[in-house]
Amino acid sequence: MISLGIIGTNWITEQFVRAAEETKAFSLTQVYSRTEEKAADFIADLGKKNIKISTSLEDFFDSKDFDAVYIASPNALHFSQAKLALEHGKNVIVEKPSTSTIREFTLLDNLASEKDLYFFEAARQIHEPIFKKIQSYVDENRAELSGASLSYMKYSSRYDDYKAGKNPNIFNTKFSGGALYDLGVYTVYDAVVLFGQPDDVCYDAEILESGIDGSGTLTLKYSDFDVNILIGKTKNSYIQSEIYFNKKTLLMNSAGDITHVQLADENKNITTVPTTKSDNPMDSEAAEFARIITENDKETYEKLLKYARIVNRILEQARTSAGLVFEADKEK
Ligand SMILES: NC(=O)c1ccc[n+]([C@@H]2O[C@H](COP(=O)([O-])OP(=O)(O)OC[C@H]3O[C@@H](n4cnc5c(N)ncnc54)[C@H](OP(=O)(O)O)[C@@H]3O)[C@@H](O)[C@H]2O)c1
């Protein structure tokens, strides 16, 4: 059994804990929150008892009561919290994006390897059966691959708070927010896992007054084709995502929350690709992390880490090309 500590008490952590415990390999033992009350509410919402609470990060990581931590705090805090975790001998599962800069990523990558600990970036969609189906199709038809258009744009409930002057974390450079470092991460993962590392990256962003990108268009250039990506947190898009194979096209309802895939053949006949989808979109990643840790499957782990390295590098390149600066860039 892998005992689990968690950081962050928002809905996403509850969803992950439910998925993790569903695997029967993880068991929640400890909760960190800045306030005792939030931690207690979080535990009560899960219907649990006898879970340790910490309101100090040092006390939390000094605990011998958990082996792995799931971190779902604002992006800019991931690095320092994951670093502390690794220094205290804990395996790390950190929400996407795991870091704000490639410098931070490399430090954690090296530290995890030095300590022989796991450092997972939680990119949930790449582990889902529906994504694996797309991946198999791309692999089988690679010779015909001729580009992709990906779209993931959702009006954030926090954009209203932003416009009301409340300065939410996700619209703030201090917390490494913005469209690219949120929904954009899913689209970059799609491209990296399906098509590999691009040769060139360019991001044209609509930058808000706070200095972060509300939306933008990202282009990933490969030797034979382009991947054009639309991302945003300040508007809703209903455009499908598509992958092109000469006359054939694979159609996906979304680039991040993929629930429906269709294939349009040479004659423009459209058929649905049958697949399964779990009610909890984090089930597949939790099961995969549990399996990798339990079986000590270093080969799969290294493959995931390689994706994460490429994704984090692309994010920084894209951000730089758009002139987006985070406070984390100033850290030495
Ligand atoms: N994979 C997915 O499907 C998915 C979905 C949503 C979000 N995410 C990722 O999950 C992470 C958290 O996102 P979120 O929207 O939940 O973020 P958030 O609401 O801004 O913060 C998450 C948690 O961090 C703590 N926190 C908030 N502000 C803080 C501050 N100023 N200083 C220290 N701690 C603070 C809070 O916990 P306490 O008050 O208990 O300390 C809060 O519950 C992000 O990296 C995001 O990309 C992933």
PDBQT file of the ligand as one rigid body, heavy atoms in Angstrom, charges set to zero:
ROOT
HETATM    1  N1  LIG A 401      -5.575  17.703 -14.007  1.00  0.00    +0.000 N 
HETATM    2  C1  LIG A 401      -6.682  18.409 -13.959  1.00  0.00    +0.000 C 
HETATM    3  O1  LIG A 401      -7.723  18.017 -14.486  1.00  0.00    +0.000 OA
HETATM    4  C2  LIG A 401      -6.665  19.717 -13.225  1.00  0.00    +0.000 A 
HETATM    5  C3  LIG A 401      -7.850  20.419 -13.022  1.00  0.00    +0.000 A 
HETATM    6  C4  LIG A 401      -7.800  21.597 -12.263  1.00  0.00    +0.000 A 
HETATM    7  C5  LIG A 401      -6.591  22.048 -11.771  1.00  0.00    +0.000 A 
HETATM    8  N2  LIG A 401      -5.453  21.346 -12.025  1.00  0.00    +0.000 N 
HETATM    9  C6  LIG A 401      -4.159  21.814 -11.504  1.00  0.00    +0.000 C 
HETATM   10  O2  LIG A 401      -4.234  21.765 -10.090  1.00  0.00    +0.000 OA
HETATM   11  C7  LIG A 401      -3.479  22.820  -9.510  1.00  0.00    +0.000 C 
HETATM   12  C8  LIG A 401      -4.365  23.610  -8.560  1.00  0.00    +0.000 C 
HETATM   13  O3  LIG A 401      -5.350  24.278  -9.294  1.00  0.00    +0.000 OA
HETATM   14  P1  LIG A 401      -6.558  25.004  -8.551  1.00  0.00    +0.000 P 
HETATM   15  O4  LIG A 401      -7.367  25.641  -9.572  1.00  0.00    +0.000 OA
HETATM   16  O5  LIG A 401      -7.190  24.048  -7.604  1.00  0.00    +0.000 OA
HETATM   17  O6  LIG A 401      -5.726  26.106  -7.734  1.00  0.00    +0.000 OA
HETATM   18  P2  LIG A 401      -6.166  27.060  -6.533  1.00  0.00    +0.000 P 
HETATM   19  O7  LIG A 401      -7.626  26.883  -6.288  1.00  0.00    +0.000 OA
HETATM   20  O8  LIG A 401      -5.665  28.413  -6.807  1.00  0.00    +0.000 OA
HETATM   21  O9  LIG A 401      -5.361  26.470  -5.299  1.00  0.00    +0.000 OA
HETATM   22  C9  LIG A 401      -5.370  25.106  -4.958  1.00  0.00    +0.000 C 
HETATM   23  C10 LIG A 401      -5.089  24.919  -3.487  1.00  0.00    +0.000 C 
HETATM   24  O10 LIG A 401      -3.853  25.497  -3.139  1.00  0.00    +0.000 OA
HETATM   25  C11 LIG A 401      -3.951  26.220  -1.910  1.00  0.00    +0.000 C 
HETATM   26  N3  LIG A 401      -3.669  27.634  -2.192  1.00  0.00    +0.000 N 
HETATM   27  C12 LIG A 401      -4.444  28.526  -2.871  1.00  0.00    +0.000 A 
HETATM   28  N4  LIG A 401      -3.880  29.756  -2.893  1.00  0.00    +0.000 NA
HETATM   29  C13 LIG A 401      -2.727  29.631  -2.208  1.00  0.00    +0.000 A 
HETATM   30  C14 LIG A 401      -1.701  30.552  -1.858  1.00  0.00    +0.000 A 
HETATM   31  N5  LIG A 401      -1.784  31.836  -2.203  1.00  0.00    +0.000 N 
HETATM   32  N6  LIG A 401      -0.649  30.094  -1.134  1.00  0.00    +0.000 NA
HETATM   33  C15 LIG A 401      -0.587  28.803  -0.752  1.00  0.00    +0.000 A 
HETATM   34  N7  LIG A 401      -1.528  27.881  -1.042  1.00  0.00    +0.000 NA
HETATM   35  C16 LIG A 401      -2.577  28.292  -1.766  1.00  0.00    +0.000 A 
HETATM   36  C17 LIG A 401      -5.377  26.047  -1.401  1.00  0.00    +0.000 C 
HETATM   37  O11 LIG A 401      -5.362  25.010  -0.414  1.00  0.00    +0.000 OA
HETATM   38  P3  LIG A 401      -5.421  25.383   1.158  1.00  0.00    +0.000 P 
HETATM   39  O12 LIG A 401      -6.271  26.599   1.278  1.00  0.00    +0.000 OA
HETATM   40  O13 LIG A 401      -6.041  24.172   1.744  1.00  0.00    +0.000 OA
HETATM   41  O14 LIG A 401      -4.009  25.609   1.600  1.00  0.00    +0.000 OA
HETATM   42  C18 LIG A 401      -6.136  25.575  -2.610  1.00  0.00    +0.000 C 
HETATM   43  O15 LIG A 401      -7.133  24.630  -2.329  1.00  0.00    +0.000 OA
HETATM   44  C19 LIG A 401      -2.944  23.654 -10.677  1.00  0.00    +0.000 C 
HETATM   45  O16 LIG A 401      -1.608  23.293 -10.928  1.00  0.00    +0.000 OA
HETATM   46  C20 LIG A 401      -3.825  23.258 -11.852  1.00  0.00    +0.000 C 
HETATM   47  O17 LIG A 401      -3.144  23.330 -13.091  1.00  0.00    +0.000 OA
HETATM   48  C21 LIG A 401      -5.480  20.201 -12.722  1.00  0.00    +0.000 A 
ENDROOT
TORSDOF 0
